[in-house]
Amino acid sequence: MVVGAGGVAVVEPWAPRRGPGLDVVTLDPKSSGPVIGPEGFADAAAMSPTAR
């Protein structure tokens, strides 16, 4: 996995190298999403802050 902290300009050079087992992830706030681990869904008490 390749993680790029930026927008399209950071990710574009890696696009041709994508293939089985290689993912390109951008941390650009406009096109990325949060990653929530299993502990965020463990119980109701944990889900409340996760939802915020």
C-alpha positions as CSV (number, residue, x, y, z in Angstrom):
1,M,0.0,0.0,0.0
2,V,1.2,3.5,-0.9
3,V,-0.1,6.3,1.2
4,G,0.2,9.8,-0.2
5,A,-0.3,12.9,2.0
6,G,-1.7,15.3,-0.6
7,G,-3.9,15.5,-3.6
8,V,-3.9,14.2,-7.2
9,A,-0.3,15.4,-7.8
10,V,1.0,13.1,-5.2
11,V,-1.0,10.1,-6.3
12,E,-0.8,10.4,-10.1
13,P,2.8,9.1,-10.4
14,W,1.9,5.9,-8.5
15,A,-1.3,5.2,-10.6
16,P,0.6,3.2,-13.4
17,R,2.2,1.0,-10.8
18,R,-1.0,-0.2,-9.3
19,G,-1.7,-3.9,-9.6
20,P,-2.6,-6.9,-7.5
21,G,-1.5,-6.2,-3.9
22,L,-0.7,-2.5,-4.4
23,D,-3.2,0.1,-3.5
24,V,-2.8,3.9,-3.6
25,V,-4.4,5.9,-0.8
26,T,-4.5,9.6,-0.6
27,L,-4.9,11.6,2.6
28,D,-6.3,14.6,0.8
29,P,-9.2,15.9,2.9
30,K,-11.3,16.4,-0.2
31,S,-11.1,12.8,-1.3
32,S,-10.2,10.6,1.7
33,G,-12.2,9.1,4.5
34,P,-11.5,8.0,8.0
35,V,-10.4,4.5,8.9
36,I,-12.2,3.1,11.9
37,G,-10.8,0.0,13.6
38,P,-12.8,-2.6,15.4
39,E,-12.3,-0.9,18.7
40,G,-14.5,1.9,17.4
41,F,-17.4,-0.5,17.2
42,A,-16.7,-2.6,20.4
43,D,-19.7,-1.4,22.4
44,A,-22.2,1.5,22.7
45,A,-19.8,3.5,24.8
46,A,-17.1,3.3,22.2
47,M,-19.4,4.1,19.3
48,S,-20.5,7.5,20.7
49,P,-17.1,9.2,20.3
50,T,-16.5,7.3,17.0
51,A,-19.6,8.8,15.6
52,R,-18.4,12.3,16.3
